[in-house]
């Protein structure tokens, strides 16, 4: 039995992607091929911090990452913002590899 996805979800996801790209290009007054790369990497880091496959965890990871980046930019330097976010990612992966709200996967052989 195959799982069929609704086409409205695909259309909504594509429309949200177009809207995000449009708003991003309006903010920076330019359009180039890799303009969403840093945003994509930050979203991936937030999802990994919260726990892959957990929506609440990804939300909490995004909030945590945003607060940490804002505090780093305010108290240290904005140049350290990306380095600190990846340091937080490495720290979370060392302490809790499944993320903050993720469940450990037990595989029996």
N, C-alpha and C positions, 0 to 999 in steps of 0.2 A: 504494500500500500504506500503510495507516494503522498507527500504533503504538498498541497497546492497553495500557493501564496495568492493573496488577493492583488489584482492589478492596481487597485487604488492606493495600496501602501507603496508600491513602486513609484507611482506618479507623485505621491506626496513626498517621498524621499528625494526624488529628483528635483521637485519644486523647491524643497528646502535647501538643497545643495546649490541650485541656481540663485536663490535669494541670498545665501551666505556669500557666494562669490561676487554677486553684484554689490552687496554692502561693503565687502572687503575692498573691492576695486574703487568704489566711490571714496572710501576713507583715504586711500593712499594715492589716488589719481593715476593709477597705472594698472596695466594688465600684462602679466607675463606667465610663462608656462608653470613655474614652480611656486606661484604666489600663495598657495594654501598648504605648502609643505610643513611649515613650522606649526601652523594651527593643527594639522593632522597629527604631528608628532606629540604635541601637547595633549590632544584628546586621547591618544593611545596611552600616554603616560598616566593620565587621570584614570583611564579604565583599568590599567594594570594595578595602580595603587589601590583602587577600590575593590578590585576583584573582577576578573574577566567573567562575563556571563551574568553579572549581578547589576541590575539597573540602579538600585539604591546605592550600591557601592561605587559605581562610576560617578554618580551625582556627588556623593560625599568626597570622592577622590578629586573631582574637579573643583569643588569648593575649597578643599584643603590645599590643593596646588595653587589656586588663585590667591588665597590668603598668604601662603608662604612666598609667592612671587612678589606680591604687593609689599609685604614686610621687608623682603630683601631689597627691593628697589628703594624703599623709603629709608631704611636704616643703613644699608651698605652702599651698593652702587647698582645701577641698572644693568651694568655689564655682567654682573654675577648672576642675574636672574635665571638664565637658562642652565648654568652650571649647578646652581642650588636645586633646581627642580629635578635634574637628573641624579643629583646626590641623594635626594629624598627617595627617588625611585629605587636606587641601588640599596639604600638602607631598608626600605620596605621589603624588597625582594630577599635581602639577607635574613631579616627577622621573620617575616611571614611570606613565604613564596606564593601562596595562593591569593594574596591581597588582604586588605583590611577586613572585608566582609565575605570573602570567599570561603568555600568549604574545602578541606583537604580531600583529595581523591585517593581512595584506597583501591589498589588493583590486586586481586587475588589470582595466583597462578596455580 
